[in-house]
């Protein structure tokens, strides 16, 4: 049996997760989807798209999808679903897990890597984050959960963009880009998203395509240049003191979720890199949301694809470097108040 793809749907209260989900479930796409809901969500799936509103934990939907609420932990529910599928009691091809609005997607993602039985049955495809354009600024300022959800995302959908001005939307997108440069962003209306943008995104695939917006890298270089003038922006108090307001609209916010990129054309020493990554994960693991890289390693002509969530990390051999291709390692780190200088220096010291 091939692995069952799973998608984690996250986003702050009122961001439109349920609207998106309803649309995905009600659409005639011919896919059989099982939805797992954290049942203290702000709004459950409407009974009008359910066949029967019973006290059953698993409910069949009118288009053949199934829906269940989590009463035990996620692992039990996933095993339960897989068991029913094996026995032919339930027919579904993929799973969507809708987290509550204040949930941290990290532990949900880790479930797919920590439990062997689940890892052998399911494939975590991606984490989708919905952002409410109207309330996002306030939520991002006030709530770390909202910032973490952005940091974890493989794809970001911005809802209610029609309720804000173009400038406000641009500023929000720019801010999000600084928090997570690897997740594409898209403004959506009323959950109107093509299925192809929701499923099979392969965000957790260890594939060799590391998409980081080139403008982000440019922007980041300018940022480093500022740092050399004694501007240590790591501390929230400092960041405001340095009159950042004058730096253009995207430096107004000192979000604790930030990203930075390490790049080098020198190859890594595998043993040194392993030691360094092992050490930082021990210390900073809970604050490291997502980190992902395409690395040039000494001793192999193939790209090494690397990624992690919190304390869990893994690597894979990717395709060979092309004849004319520059063997450039690129690694993006997304986390909460990570000490950028320690990380970059450690990576530098792990080179051959």
Rosetta blueprint (number, residue, H / E / L):
1 X L
2 X L
3 X L
4 X E
5 X E
6 X E
7 X E
8 X E
9 X E
10 X E
11 X E
12 X L
13 X L
14 X L
15 X L
16 X L
17 X H
18 X H
19 X H
20 X H
21 X H
22 X H
23 X H
24 X H
25 X H
26 X H
27 X L
28 X L
29 X L
30 X L
31 X L
32 X L
33 X E
34 X E
35 X E
36 X E
37 X E
38 X E
39 X L
40 X L
41 X L
42 X L
43 X L
44 X L
45 X L
46 X L
47 X H
48 X H
49 X H
50 X E
51 X L
52 X L
53 X L
54 X L
55 X L
56 X L
57 X L
58 X E
59 X E
60 X E
61 X E
62 X L
63 X L
64 X L
65 X L
66 X E
67 X E
68 X E
69 X E
70 X E
71 X L
72 X L
73 X L
74 X H
75 X H
76 X H
77 X H
78 X H
79 X H
80 X H
81 X H
82 X H
83 X H
84 X H
85 X H
86 X H
87 X L
88 X L
89 X L
90 X L
91 X L
92 X L
93 X L
94 X E
95 X E
96 X E
97 X E
98 X E
99 X L
100 X L
101 X L
102 X L
103 X L
104 X L
105 X H
106 X H
107 X H
108 X H
109 X H
110 X H
111 X H
112 X H
113 X H
114 X H
115 X L
116 X H
117 X H
118 X H
119 X H
120 X L
121 X L
122 X E
123 X E
124 X E
125 X E
126 X E
127 X E
128 X E
129 X E
130 X E
131 X E
132 X E
133 X L
134 X L
135 X L
136 X H
137 X H
138 X H
139 X H
140 X H
141 X H
142 X H
143 X L
144 X H
145 X H
146 X H
147 X H
148 X H
149 X H
150 X H
151 X H
152 X H
153 X L
154 X L
155 X E
156 X E
157 X E
158 X E
159 X E
160 X L
161 X H
162 X H
163 X H
164 X L
165 X L
166 X H
167 X H
168 X H
169 X H
170 X H
171 X H
172 X H
173 X H
174 X H
175 X H
176 X H
177 X H
178 X H
179 X H
180 X L
181 X L
182 X L
183 X L
184 X E
185 X E
186 X E
187 X E
188 X L
189 X L
190 X L
191 X L
192 X L
193 X L
194 X L
195 X H
196 X H
197 X H
198 X L
199 X L
200 X L
201 X L
202 X L
203 X L
204 X L
205 X L
206 X L
207 X L
208 X L
209 X L
210 X L
211 X L
212 X L
213 X L
214 X H
215 X H
216 X H
217 X H
218 X H
219 X H
220 X H
221 X H
222 X H
223 X H
224 X H
225 X H
226 X H
227 X H
228 X L
229 X L
230 X L
231 X L
232 X L
233 X L
234 X L
235 X L
236 X H
237 X H
238 X H
239 X H
240 X H
241 X H
242 X L
243 X L
244 X H
245 X H
246 X H
247 X H
248 X L
249 X H
250 X H
251 X H
252 X L
253 X L
254 X L
255 X L
256 X L
257 X E
258 X E
259 X E
260 X E
261 X E
262 X E
263 X E
264 X E
265 X L
266 X L
267 X L
268 X E
269 X L
270 X H
271 X H
272 X H
273 X H
274 X H
275 X H
276 X H
277 X H
278 X H
279 X H
280 X H
281 X H
282 X H
283 X H
284 X H
285 X H
286 X H
287 X H
288 X E
289 X E
290 X E
291 X E
292 X E
293 X E
294 X E
295 X E
296 X L
297 X E
298 X L
299 X L
300 X L
301 X L
302 X E
303 X E
304 X E
305 X E
306 X E
307 X E
308 X E
309 X E
310 X L
311 X L
312 X E
313 X E
314 X E
315 X E
316 X E
317 X E
318 X E
319 X E
320 X E
321 X L
322 X L
323 X L
324 X L
325 X L
326 X L
327 X L
328 X L
329 X E
330 X E
331 X E
332 X E
333 X E
334 X E
335 X E
336 X E
337 X L
338 X L
339 X L
340 X H
341 X H
342 X H
343 X H
344 X H
345 X H
346 X H
347 X H
348 X H
349 X H
350 X L
351 X E
352 X L
